[in-house]
Structures are given as C-alpha cells and as structure tokens.
Amino acid sequence: MAVKVLVVDDSGFFRRRVTEILSSDPNIQVVGTATNGREAIDQAQALKPDVITMDYEMPMMDGITAVRHIMQRCPTPVLMFSSLTHEGARVTLDALDAGAVDFLPKNFEDISRTPEKVKQLLCEKVHSIARSNRRYSSFSASSHSTPAVAPSTPARPLHAPAQPSHAAPAAPASSAVPKRKAYRLVAIGTSTGGPVALQRVLTQLPANFPAPLVLIQHMPAAFTKAFAERLDKLCRISVKEAEDGDVLRPGLALLAPGGKQMMVDARGVVRILPGDERLNYKPCVDITFGSAAKSYSDKVLAVVLTGMGADGREGARLLKQGGSQVWAQDEASCVIYGMPMAVVKANLADAVYGLDDIGRHLVEACM
C-alpha cells in the first residue's frame, strides 16, 4: 500500500516540486496539499495521511504551531523543511520538540542541481518515518513538550547477551539496577528522533555526574552548535559543541560537530577530523565508539538511541570486545527502531531500556 503524504508549504513552486518528487515513487501517493498551518490541520484530520511534510514560515499559522495542534488532534509523523542557518536550526529544534519526527534542509539549489539525490533522500525519509506511524496510534498528546517519542516500557536489563529477533523477549525487570563501575567515558549515539531523546536522557543527569560524555547525533554542520546551546540551557550538566583539543571532564557532554568526525584518545583529548566523503554519516557513531574502545578498553558505557540504519553497531562490537558495556533503547520508545535494533540483533546489548529509564540508570551505573 502506498504511503499517503500531505504536502504543506506556502510556496507554490516548492509544493509542486515536492509533489512531483514524491509522486515519482510508485509507493508514495500525495493525497493533498496545504498553504498554511490552519489548512494543514484541517487536511490532516480529513485526509489522515501517513506522513506530513511541513514548512515553518507560512501565513495564517506557522509550521511549529500547526505541528502542536496536529499532535493533539490526529498525531501524524511530520517531516520539517528547514534552512541551513543558526536560526533555521533553532526553529527546527523547536519543531522537533513540538512533535516533528525528522527534518530536511530546504535548499532550492540542491533541487535544481542534484534532483536525483534530492529525490532519493526525500523518498527514503518519507518511507522511513511512515514506518514509525504505528507509534503515533497510541500516543497521548497530554505532554506536548516531547511528543515525538512514545511512552517508554519498563526497563528490560539483559543479563545475558541480547537474544536473536526470533527468540522470545526477556521479561521486564524494572527493579534491576545496573552494576556500578568507574567509567571513564559515557558515549551516546543517535539519529532520527535523537534531539528529543538526548534531551530526555541528559536532563535527568545531576550537575555532579562523575563521568565525561560524548554525544554523536546525525545532524548538519549548521545545527550542532545551536543544539548544544539548547541542551546546555536545559541540562544541569554542561553541554558544548566539541572542538579539536577539548579535554574530557566529569559533568561535561561534548557534542560531535556536524559534517566532521569526533575521536577521543587515551589522554582524554578530543580530536575533530574532517568528514570523510566515503562515510555516509558525518559525524559517525562507529568512528567515535571505535576510538573510545581503543583508548579506554573496558571503561566505556555506550548507549545507542533511536535512529535509522545501523550506525553504532560496529563501534559497539569493538567496545564489547574490549569489555565495555553497551545499552540500547527499546523499540516501544524509539521514533525509528533502526540503530538500537542493529545492536540488539547482533547480540551486543548488555541492557535494553525505555527512553525515560536511561538517564536514571546512567546515574545508578556511574555514581
């Protein structure tokens, strides 16, 4: 069955181009368009699309306000279009807080210069977030600050390696407490759904959290500084965009800059390297996890959160070989159960936890 999409944008040119691109995929059907937020709300309720693409700046009602109303009335996965600027980053992060699932840069030059690449990326995004639609069916919009993530299930520690996907899942055991250890580093990797997920995890950590943290979020270069600033204002720990030569210290989370790669060495110094064009992800979770495995052996606690694809799996494998711990977010609380699933299916997860339990368990494991 084709994925039904509602296209929302006040630009007639952009509506037509997005509609043309999506309609070129036989498995996507554009069921309607809207020119402002109010029309978007009405169309979302009438047409019941699987995915909505949404602009921010529109007359009558902006995209963020429209997303909030849609999440309250008919929760639907929303893909935001945003500009690659600091202000665009701020707006996009607000939209994700309001309930949008993911975002794409709104770049007219790319549409004209590399139409096939734009088509592939947009259609892949739509198909991927359409698969997350089932998580919205049971979503309650009573808390609109972080609506893109479904309520978490009870914590499910795995005292043995994670079971294959065909095996019966381990029974929930929310009373189990992670074993305390003097970790030299906590490393968290994520992608789609990550901005909200990281916010939910990091805001649970106290200012005196004893371990340094590194964060790897798939995000454009123009966005990571604004995201780090946002987290720093919300969290009791300190958060900043990582720079080459930064030193790891307790209670400080360093966010990998977009478009580049972040590595850590045994002296606790962060190295920021140019993004390698051969790698799909810049930053890449595998790269940072791999450097942590080499530098800190069994003294790393790694967490893989919501996201598309399998980035983090091979880095987790290296960490496990060195004796470190790896946790994965559970399927029920993921926006996209891709990256954590890859870790679990590879039998690399020492524990699987719901999103709302991860911060608490980090405190229990490290303090």
C-alpha positions as CSV (number, residue, x, y, z in Angstrom):
1,M,0.0,0.0,0.0
2,A,1.3,3.4,-1.0
3,V,2.4,5.9,1.7
4,K,-0.1,8.8,1.8
5,V,1.5,12.2,2.1
6,L,0.2,15.7,2.8
7,V,2.5,18.5,1.5
8,V,2.3,21.8,3.4
9,D,4.1,24.9,2.1
10,D,3.1,28.4,1.2
11,S,5.4,28.4,-1.8
12,G,3.6,27.1,-4.9
13,F,6.9,26.2,-6.6
14,F,8.0,24.2,-3.6
15,R,4.7,22.4,-3.2
16,R,4.8,21.4,-6.9
17,R,8.4,20.2,-6.8
18,V,7.9,18.2,-3.6
19,T,4.7,16.7,-5.0
20,E,6.5,15.8,-8.3
21,I,9.4,14.2,-6.5
22,L,7.2,12.2,-4.2
23,S,4.8,11.2,-6.9
24,S,7.7,9.8,-9.0
25,D,7.9,7.0,-6.4
26,P,5.1,4.4,-7.2
27,N,4.9,3.6,-3.5
28,I,4.1,7.2,-2.4
29,Q,0.8,9.0,-3.0
30,V,0.4,12.7,-2.4
31,V,-3.2,12.9,-1.1
32,G,-3.3,16.7,-0.6
33,T,-1.6,20.0,-0.2
34,A,-2.0,23.0,2.1
35,T,-0.7,26.5,2.0
36,N,-0.6,27.3,5.7
37,G,-0.8,25.8,9.2
38,R,-4.6,26.1,9.5
39,E,-5.2,24.3,6.3
40,A,-2.7,21.7,7.3
41,I,-4.6,20.9,10.5
42,D,-7.9,20.6,8.6
43,Q,-6.3,18.4,5.8
44,A,-4.6,16.2,8.3
45,Q,-7.9,15.4,10.0
46,A,-9.8,15.0,6.8
47,L,-7.2,13.0,4.7
48,K,-5.5,11.0,7.5
49,P,-2.1,10.9,5.8
50,D,0.7,8.6,6.8
51,V,3.3,11.4,6.7
52,I,3.1,15.2,6.5
53,T,5.9,17.4,5.0
54,M,5.8,20.8,6.7
55,D,7.4,24.2,6.1
56,Y,8.0,26.6,9.0
57,E,7.3,30.1,7.7
58,M,3.7,30.3,6.5
59,P,0.9,32.9,6.7
60,M,-2.1,32.4,9.0
61,M,-0.3,29.8,11.2
62,D,3.4,28.8,11.2
63,G,4.6,25.2,11.0
64,I,5.5,24.7,14.6
65,T,2.1,25.8,15.9
66,A,0.5,23.5,13.3
67,V,2.6,20.6,14.4
68,R,1.5,21.1,18.0
69,H,-2.2,21.1,17.0
70,I,-1.8,18.1,14.8
71,M,-0.1,16.1,17.6
72,Q,-3.1,16.9,19.9
73,R,-5.8,16.2,17.4
74,C,-4.5,13.5,15.0
75,P,-0.9,12.5,15.8
76,T,0.9,12.0,12.5
77,P,4.7,11.8,11.6
78,V,5.9,15.2,10.4
79,L,8.9,15.9,8.3
80,M,10.0,19.5,8.6
81,F,11.8,21.5,5.9
82,S,14.3,24.0,7.4
83,S,17.0,26.4,6.3
84,L,20.7,25.6,7.0
85,T,21.2,28.6,9.3
86,H,21.6,29.0,13.0
87,E,18.1,30.4,13.1
88,G,16.9,27.6,11.0
89,A,18.4,25.2,13.4
90,R,16.7,26.8,16.4
91,V,13.3,26.7,14.6
92,T,13.9,23.0,13.6
93,L,14.7,22.0,17.1
94,D,11.5,23.8,18.3
95,A,9.6,21.8,15.7
96,L,11.1,18.5,16.9
97,D,10.1,19.4,20.5
98,A,6.6,20.1,19.2
99,G,6.4,16.6,17.8
100,A,8.0,16.5,14.3
101,V,9.9,13.3,13.6
102,D,12.7,14.5,11.4
103,F,13.8,17.3,9.1
104,L,15.4,18.1,5.7
105,P,17.2,21.2,4.5
106,K,15.1,23.4,2.3
107,N,17.6,24.0,-0.4
108,F,16.4,25.2,-3.8
109,E,19.8,24.9,-5.3
110,D,20.1,21.2,-4.5
111,I,16.7,20.6,-6.0
112,S,17.9,22.2,-9.3
113,R,21.4,20.9,-9.3
114,T,21.0,17.3,-7.9
115,P,17.4,16.3,-8.4
116,E,18.1,12.6,-8.3
117,K,19.9,12.9,-5.0
118,V,17.1,15.0,-3.5
119,K,14.5,12.6,-4.8
120,Q,16.3,9.6,-3.2
121,L,16.8,11.3,0.1
122,L,13.3,12.7,0.4
123,C,11.6,9.4,-0.6
124,E,13.8,7.4,1.8
125,K,12.9,9.8,4.6
126,V,9.2,9.5,3.9
127,H,9.2,5.7,3.7
128,S,11.2,5.5,6.9
129,I,9.1,7.8,9.1
130,A,5.9,6.3,7.6
131,R,7.0,3.1,9.3
132,S,7.0,5.0,12.6
133,N,3.3,5.8,12.2
134,R,2.3,2.9,14.3
135,R,3.9,4.5,17.3
136,Y,1.6,7.5,16.9
137,S,-1.6,5.5,17.1
138,S,-1.3,5.0,20.9
139,F,0.4,8.4,21.5
140,S,-1.3,10.7,24.0
141,A,-0.6,14.4,23.4
142,S,-1.1,15.3,27.0
143,S,2.6,16.3,27.2
144,H,3.3,18.3,24.0
145,S,6.9,19.2,25.0
146,T,8.3,15.9,23.8
147,P,5.5,14.3,21.7
148,A,7.6,12.6,19.1
149,V,8.5,9.7,21.4
150,A,6.0,7.2,22.7
151,P,5.9,6.4,26.4
152,S,8.6,4.0,27.4
153,T,8.1,0.5,28.5
154,P,9.6,-0.9,31.7
155,A,13.3,-1.3,31.8
156,R,14.5,-4.6,30.4
157,P,18.0,-5.4,31.6
158,L,19.6,-8.3,29.7
159,H,22.0,-10.1,32.0
160,A,23.0,-12.4,29.1
161,P,23.7,-11.2,25.6
162,A,20.7,-9.9,23.7
163,Q,18.6,-12.7,22.1
164,P,18.1,-13.0,18.4
165,S,15.0,-11.4,17.0
166,H,13.2,-14.7,16.6
167,A,13.6,-15.5,20.3
168,A,11.1,-14.6,23.0
169,P,11.9,-11.3,24.5
170,A,13.3,-11.2,28.0
171,A,10.8,-10.5,30.7
172,P,10.6,-6.9,32.0
173,A,12.6,-6.4,35.2
174,S,12.4,-2.8,36.1
175,S,13.8,-3.4,39.6
176,A,17.2,-4.5,38.4
177,V,20.0,-1.9,38.9
178,P,23.0,-1.6,36.6
179,K,26.3,-2.6,38.1
180,R,28.3,0.4,39.3
181,K,31.6,1.0,37.7
182,A,34.2,3.8,37.4
183,Y,33.5,4.5,33.8
184,R,36.0,6.9,32.1
185,L,33.5,7.8,29.4
186,V,29.8,7.6,28.6
187,A,29.2,7.7,24.8
188,I,25.8,8.2,23.3
189,G,24.9,7.7,19.6
190,T,21.7,8.5,17.9
191,S,20.0,9.8,14.7
192,T,16.3,10.2,13.8
193,G,14.4,11.2,17.0
194,G,17.7,11.8,18.7
195,P,17.4,15.5,19.6
196,V,14.3,14.9,21.8
197,A,15.7,11.6,23.1
198,L,19.0,13.2,24.1
199,Q,17.2,16.0,25.8
200,R,15.1,13.5,27.8
201,V,18.2,11.5,28.9
202,L,20.6,14.3,29.7
203,T,18.1,16.4,31.7
204,Q,18.0,13.5,34.2
205,L,21.7,13.8,35.0
206,P,22.9,15.8,38.0
207,A,25.5,18.6,37.8
208,N,28.0,16.4,39.6
209,F,27.7,13.4,37.2
210,P,31.1,11.8,37.6
211,A,31.8,10.7,34.0
212,P,32.6,12.7,30.9
213,L,30.2,12.3,28.0
214,V,30.4,12.4,24.2
215,L,27.3,12.7,22.1
216,I,27.1,11.7,18.4
217,Q,23.9,12.9,16.7
218,H,23.5,12.7,12.9
219,M,22.9,16.4,12.1
220,P,24.1,19.1,9.6
221,A,27.0,21.3,10.5
222,A,24.8,24.4,10.8
223,F,22.7,22.7,13.5
224,T,25.0,21.2,16.1
225,K,26.1,24.4,17.7
226,A,22.5,25.5,18.2
227,F,21.6,22.1,19.5
228,A,24.5,22.1,22.0
229,E,23.5,25.5,23.3
230,R,19.9,24.4,23.7
231,L,20.9,21.3,25.7
232,D,23.3,23.4,27.9
233,K,20.4,25.7,28.9
234,L,18.1,22.7,29.7
235,C,20.5,20.4,31.5
236,R,22.3,20.6,34.9
237,I,25.4,19.1,33.3
238,S,27.4,21.3,30.8
239,V,27.0,20.7,27.1
240,K,29.0,22.2,24.2
241,E,29.8,21.5,20.6
242,A,33.2,19.7,20.6
243,E,36.3,21.5,19.3
244,D,39.6,19.9,18.4
245,G,41.7,19.8,21.6
246,D,38.8,19.8,24.1
247,V,39.6,17.8,27.2
248,L,37.1,15.3,28.6
249,R,36.0,16.1,32.2
250,P,33.2,14.9,34.5
251,G,29.8,16.5,34.0
252,L,30.7,17.8,30.6
253,A,29.0,16.5,27.4
254,L,30.7,17.2,24.1
255,L,28.5,17.1,21.0
256,A,30.2,16.0,17.8
257,P,30.1,18.8,15.2
258,G,28.1,18.2,12.1
259,G,30.0,17.4,8.9
260,K,33.0,16.2,10.8
261,Q,34.2,13.2,12.8
262,M,35.0,13.1,16.5
263,M,37.6,10.8,18.2
264,V,38.9,10.5,21.7
265,D,42.4,9.5,22.8
266,A,43.7,7.8,26.0
267,R,44.8,11.2,27.4
268,G,41.2,12.4,27.4
269,V,41.7,14.7,24.5
270,V,39.1,15.1,21.7
271,R,40.2,15.1,18.1
272,I,37.9,16.7,15.4
273,L,38.7,15.5,11.9
274,P,37.3,16.4,8.5
275,G,34.3,14.4,7.4
276,D,35.4,11.6,5.1
277,E,33.3,11.6,1.9
278,R,33.5,7.8,1.9
279,L,31.4,7.6,5.1
280,N,27.6,8.0,5.0
281,Y,27.5,9.7,8.3
282,K,29.3,12.9,9.4
283,P,29.5,12.6,12.4
284,C,29.6,8.8,12.6
285,V,28.8,6.8,15.8
286,D,31.0,3.9,14.7
287,I,34.1,6.2,14.4
288,T,33.7,7.7,17.9
289,F,32.8,4.4,19.6
290,G,35.8,2.8,17.9
291,S,38.2,5.4,19.2
292,A,36.7,5.0,22.7
293,A,37.2,1.3,22.5
294,K,40.8,1.7,21.6
295,S,41.5,4.4,24.2
296,Y,39.5,3.1,27.2
297,S,39.2,-0.6,26.8
298,D,36.5,-1.8,29.4
299,K,35.9,1.6,30.9
300,V,33.2,2.9,28.5
301,L,29.4,2.8,28.8
302,A,27.9,3.3,25.4
303,V,24.2,3.9,24.7
304,V,22.6,3.6,21.2
305,L,19.3,5.6,20.9
306,T,16.6,5.9,18.3
307,G,17.7,6.3,14.6
308,M,17.6,4.9,11.1
309,G,20.2,2.5,9.8
310,A,22.9,0.6,11.7
311,D,25.5,3.2,12.6
312,G,26.9,2.3,16.0
313,R,26.7,-1.4,15.6
314,E,30.4,-2.0,14.6
315,G,31.6,0.5,17.1
316,A,29.6,-1.3,19.8
317,R,31.2,-4.6,18.6
318,L,34.7,-3.1,19.3
319,L,33.6,-1.8,22.7
320,K,32.2,-5.2,23.6
321,Q,35.4,-6.9,22.6
322,G,37.3,-4.6,25.0
323,G,34.9,-5.4,27.9
324,S,32.8,-2.2,27.8
325,Q,29.1,-2.0,28.4
326,V,26.6,-1.3,25.6
327,W,22.9,-0.3,26.2
328,A,20.2,0.1,23.6
329,Q,16.9,2.0,23.6
330,D,13.9,-0.3,23.5
331,E,11.6,-0.5,20.4
332,A,8.5,0.9,22.1
333,S,10.1,4.2,22.9
334,C,12.1,4.7,19.7
335,V,10.8,7.0,16.9
336,I,12.8,4.8,14.5
337,Y,13.9,1.4,15.8
338,G,16.9,1.0,13.5
339,M,20.2,1.7,15.2
340,P,19.2,0.1,18.5
341,M,17.7,-2.9,16.7
342,A,21.0,-3.4,14.8
343,V,22.9,-3.6,18.1
344,V,20.3,-5.9,19.7
345,K,20.2,-8.3,16.7
346,A,24.0,-8.5,16.7
347,N,23.8,-9.7,20.4
348,L,25.8,-6.7,21.5
349,A,23.4,-5.1,24.0
350,D,24.0,-5.7,27.7
351,A,20.7,-4.0,28.5
352,V,17.7,-2.6,26.7
353,Y,15.9,0.2,28.4
354,G,12.9,2.5,27.7
355,L,13.9,6.1,27.0
356,D,12.6,7.5,30.2
357,D,14.7,5.0,32.2
358,I,18.0,5.5,30.6
359,G,19.0,8.7,32.4
360,R,18.2,7.2,35.8
361,H,20.1,4.1,35.0
362,L,23.2,6.1,33.9
363,V,23.2,7.8,37.3
364,E,22.9,4.4,39.1
365,A,25.7,2.9,37.0
366,C,28.1,5.8,37.3
367,M,27.6,7.4,40.7
